[in-house]
Structure formats: C-alpha cells, structure tokens
Amino acid sequence: MKKILITGADGFIGSHLVERLITDGHKVRAFTYYNSFNSWGWLDTLSAKKLKEIDIFAGDIRDPNGVRKAMEDIDEVYHLAALIAIPFSYHSPDSYVDTNIKGTLNVLQAARDLKTSRILVTSTSEVYGTAKYVPIDEEHPFQGQSPYSATKIGADRIAESFHKSFDMPITIVRPFNTYGPRQSARAIIPTIITQLLAGKEEIQLGSLTPTRDFNYVKDTVNGFIEIAKQEKTIGEEINIATQQEISIEKLAKELIKQINPNARIVCDEQRLRPEKSEVNRLLGSNEKIKRLTNWKPQYTFEHGLSETIEFFKHNLDKYKTDVYNV
C-alpha cells in the first residue's frame, strides 16, 4: 500500500483521482486550498465514509513550508494544483506564475529533499498551442499562446530540469481536454450543458471553429495511475489523448440535440479569445502512452457525455448559469 499525496485534490480531476486511489486501497493525503470557509471543494460532495479514509491537508501550493510539511512520509506525489482558466490569466498573470511555476518548484524542491520515490507533474495540451501537425505527439513544439499556457510550459521545463539535474523520478503527464462530472463552468462542455439545463434558448459561446480532443475524466485518472505504475515512464512527457477531435460547433449541436433541440447558438464577444491566443486545433497522439503503459480509453465520447449530463441535472444548483465564468 502506497501513501500518495494529491495536490489540487479539491478540484475536478483531483477529486476523481482521490476517489479512485482510495478505491484501489492506497492511503491518500489530499492537499486542498486553505480558505476561511473550511471548504474542501469537490471533496465535500463525497460520502462521510469516503472522507474518513482521506487525510485532508489544507494549505497553499505557493507556500514552500506547507508544501514540504504535506509531503512528509509520502511515497508518490500527483501534482495537479494549478490555476487553469485562460481568460483569467489575461488580467491576472502574476497569480499564474506564483501558482503554476512557483507552486511546482515548491513540490520539486520538497521531493528532492525528502527523496520522494515518484512525482507526477500535470501539464496540459495548451502548451502545444495550435497544432502545427496532427496528431500532436510529445515532440511537438511548445507555444505560449496565453499566460496560462506559458506558465505551464515553465512548470514543465522546471520539472524536466530537476529530473536531468538531480536524477529525480519525475514524469510530466499531459492530458488533453478533460471533461466530466464536477468540472467548472468555465470549461466548454459544462458551459453548454448548464445553459441548456437552465432552459436558455440562446446558448452563448465564443469561437465555434476550434477543435478539441476530449478525455472523459475517468480515462484521464486511469492514465495517471497507469503512468505511475511503470518505471519506464520516468523522465518522460506523456500525452493522455483519445486521438479524436470534435469542433466546438459540432459539440454544441450534439448537446443541444440531446437536451433542448429548440435552443440556438449565439456568439458572445466577451467569450472570444484574442485572435493570436486562440488555440484552433488540438488533436493528440496517444501512441506513447499506449506503448509505455497498459492505458487505453474505456469510455466513448457518447457514454462520457451521457454521464456528464446526468451529473449536471442533479447539481445545477452548484452553478451560476446567468454568469460568464472566466
């Protein structure tokens, strides 16, 4: 039985990862963002029985002392804590540098001193920017098309440097667009679903032409776990992708068809990214993860969307459907 720390455990992917690792029999320490409400984010929605199995550590990823304390007696770290909203990064880039770059450095410094046996650093497909070729493999050049993606590129390169400089057991895990239950309304699929379920006839969206490679959250979580199992993934950067793409327009029309066929799409200018910042095409290669691990997608896009819609039907009260969530 391993003792595993998950940073960002209160978030979307992190909370699913906590559940899965507990189910697999591991001891889990969940690093959550300290706040005066004593909120544990999405972990608050877990059953009392599951919560009793979790060692909650409230802290701030930007603080090296708290991070080091949280990592004591830990075998593996899954580092997911980050600021991820692209529009918010346009006007608050300092917070992204502090959280995404400095926060990752704090984890790596502590892991080096504590001799942590395995570190998984979470990247994002946004580091690639608009595809120069498809499918996008791990050799694709990086493009900082937003302050968010630039800070994630920086965090990845610091992780690479610690592996090469200090021979640390680090893997950079790079999920393409993850979706599913508990996702923030700032993401495209929850944005569409919540507006539809709220009964809106006009669905406000930004650009409709970009394409994305969508991973269902349980497949993303399984990718992390399969990567952590293999010694040969150490020192590697590994995509988690379906190797299929869909345009935002086609996605929206599919969700409209499933939920409210009378709705129509309208362009909301405040949701448009600056032209050179928009990532127009993301289609990931999953050849490397399949070669190095036993991972393969378990969920079809249709199955994943169905489970996601069902979740939002029962949790719409947790979302502000009249507000553009940056």
N, C-alpha and C positions, 0 to 999 in steps of 0.2 A: 504494500500500500504506500503510495507516494503522498507527500504533503505538498500541495500546489497552491501558489498564490496567483490570483487573477486580479490585475488592476483594471479599473473600469468595469468591475463586477456588477455595478448598479445599472449599467447601460443595457442596450438592446442585445448585442451579441454576447456581451459578458454574462448577463443573467442566464442566457440559454446554456452557456458553457459551464457555469456553476452547476446548474441542474444536471447536466449530462455527466460531469465528473463525479458528482455525489452518487448518482445512479450507478456509475461504474465502480464505486467503492473507495474512492480516494478521499483523503482529508483535504478540505478546501478552506483556504483563508481568502475572504472576499474583501478586496481593498475598495472602499466606497468613498465618495467625495463628502468630506465633512461639511455639515451645514447645521444651522441652529434649529431646524425643524426635525432633526434626527431622522430624516428621510433616507432610506436605503434604495431609492429609485425603484426599479422594477423588481428587485428582490422582495419588496414589501408585498408583492402580489403572490408570493409563494406560500404554501401551506405552513402552518405553525410547526408541523412535524419536520418539514424540509429545513426550515430556518434554524431549528435546533441542531441540525447537523453542520451548519456553516459557522465558521469562525469569522465574524464581522470585524473588520479593522477600518474605522473611519479616519481619513487623513486627506492629504492634498499631494498629488503627484509632483507638484512644483517644489515641495519641501524635502530636501535630501535626508533630513533626520527621521522624519516619519516614514519615508520610503524604506530606509535602512532597517528601522525597527520592524516594519511589516514583513521584511524579507528574512528575518532571523528564523533559523530552523526550517527553511523551505528547501525542497528538492528541485522543484521546477517553477518557473515564472511564465505566465502567459500575460504579456504586457499589451493591454488593449486601451488603457486610459488615454484619451485624446479629445481635443476639440475638432469636430469634423464638418460643421456646416460651412459650406463655401461662401454664401453671401455674408455671413457674419465675419468671415476672415477679411473681407474687403475693408471694413471700417475698424476692426479691432485686431490687426495683425500681431501686435505685441503679445497679446494673450496666447496666440497660437505658437509663437516662438517659445514663450515660457512653458507652456503645457506640453507641446508636442516634441520640441527639441530638448529643452532642459529637463522635462519630465523623463524622457527616455534616457538621457545621460544619468539622471539620478538612479534609475533602475540598474543601468550597466555598471556604474561605479560601485553600488552596493553588492551586486552579483560578483564583481571581481574580488572585492574584499572578503565576502562571505563564502567564496568558492562554490556558488550555486551550480548545480550539476547540469541544468538546462534552462535556456532562456529563449522564448519565442517572442519576437518583436513584430507587432502588427503594422503592416504597411497598408497601401490602398492602390487600386488600379488608377486613381487620379494622378499618380506620379508619372505615368506614361504620357499623359495628355492625349490629344487627338492622335489616333493611330496613324503611324507612317507606313505601316504594313499590317496585315492581319493573317492569321490570328496573332495577337500580341504575345510574344514569348518573353522570357526573362532577360533576353539580350536587347530588347527594345530600348532606345534612348529615353532618358527622363526629360520631362518638360514641365517647368514650374509655371503652369498657366493660371494659378491662383495663389495667394499667400498660403492657403491651406496646403495645397499640393507641394509648394516649396518647402514648408516646414516638415512635411512627411518625407520628402526626399532627403532633407538634412538629417532627420532622425535615422533613416535607413543607413545613410553613409556613416554616421557615428557608430551605429551597430556593427557595420562591416569593419570599421577601423578597430573596434575592440576585439573582434574575432581575429583579425590579422595581426594586431599588435600584441595581444595577450593570450592568444590561443584559447579564447573563451568559447564555450559550446552554444553558439548563437545561431538561430535560424530566423530569417526575415520572411514572414508569412504575408502574402499579398492577395487578399480576397478581392474579387470583382464585386459588383454591386449586390450587396446582401439585402434581402427583404424578408418580411415575415411578421408574426405577432410581436408586439411591443415596440415596433420601430417608431421613431419620432416622425411627426407630421411634416418635418422639413424635407423628408425624402419623397420621391415622386410617387411611389405606389400608395403609401398612406395618404398623401395629399389628394390623390384622385378618389380613393375609397371613402375617406371621411367626408369629402364634399358630396359624394353621391348618396351616402347613407344619411346625411343630414337633409336630404331632399332637395338639394340645389339643382336647378335646371340648367344653369350655366357653370361649367367646370372651368375654373381659372387656372391656366397653366402658362409656363414660359415657352421656350422653343420646343417645337414638336418634331423636328427633324433628327436630333441626336439619337444614336443607338446605344444600348447598354447590354451588358452580359449579366443577367440576373441569377444570383445564387440564393436558393432557399436557405434560411438561417440554420436549419438542422444539418444541411450539407456543409455549410461553412464551418460549423462547430466540429463536425466529423473530420473535416480537413485538418484543423488544428491538432486534433487528437492523433490522427494517423501520422502526421508530420513529426509529432513529439515522440512517437514510438520508434522511429528509425534513426540510428546513428549516422547513416549516410546522408541525412538531410542537414547535418551540422555544417555551418559555413555557406549554406545555400540561400538563395532567394527563390521563393516558390509561389507561383500563382495558384489561387483557387478559383476556377472558372468553369463554366458549362461548355464553352466553345460554341455558343449560340448567341445571336443578338436579336433584339427587337427594338423598333423605333418607339419613341415616346408617344407619337400619334397612334400607332397600332396598338400599343399597350392601353392607352386611354380608351380607344374604341372598344377593345375587348372588355374592359371593366364596365364601361357604360352598358354594353350589351348584357352583361351578367346582372347588373344591379338596377339600372334605370335607363331603358332604351330611349326615353324621351329627352334625356339630357344632351347638351351640345357643348363643344369646346370653345372657349374664348381665350384670346391672348391677353395676359395681364403684364403690362410693360415692366412693372417692378420685379417680376419674376425672371426677366431676361438677364442673362449674364452679359458682361461686356464682350463684344464680338471676339476679340483675341483670347478671352479667358474661357469661352465655351469649349468644352471637350465634345467634339462632334461624333466621334466613333470610338467605342470600346468593345472589342471582341477578343477575349483572352484565349490563349493556348493553355490546355491542361495536360499537355504531353509529359511535362516534367514531373508533376505531382503523381501522375499515373505510373511513371517509370520508377520513381523512388519510394512510393508507398502503395498501400492497398486501397487508396481512396478512389471512389467514383461516385457521381451524383446518384442519390437514391430517390429524389423527388423530381417529377416532371414539373414544368412551369405551371401547368393547369392545376395539378394537385397542390402545389405551393400556394398559388393564388386563392384556391378554394379555402385552405386552412387560414390564410391571412384575412380574407373577407369575413369568415366566421368569427375570428377573434375581434375584429373591429365592430361587428354587430353587437357584441356583448360588452364592449369597452369604449363606446363612442363618448361617454361622459368624461373620459380622461383626456379628451382632445378639444381644442378650441377651434371649431370648424369655421368660424367667422373671421379668423385672424390668419394673416400670412405669416407662417412660422419660418423665420430665416434659419 
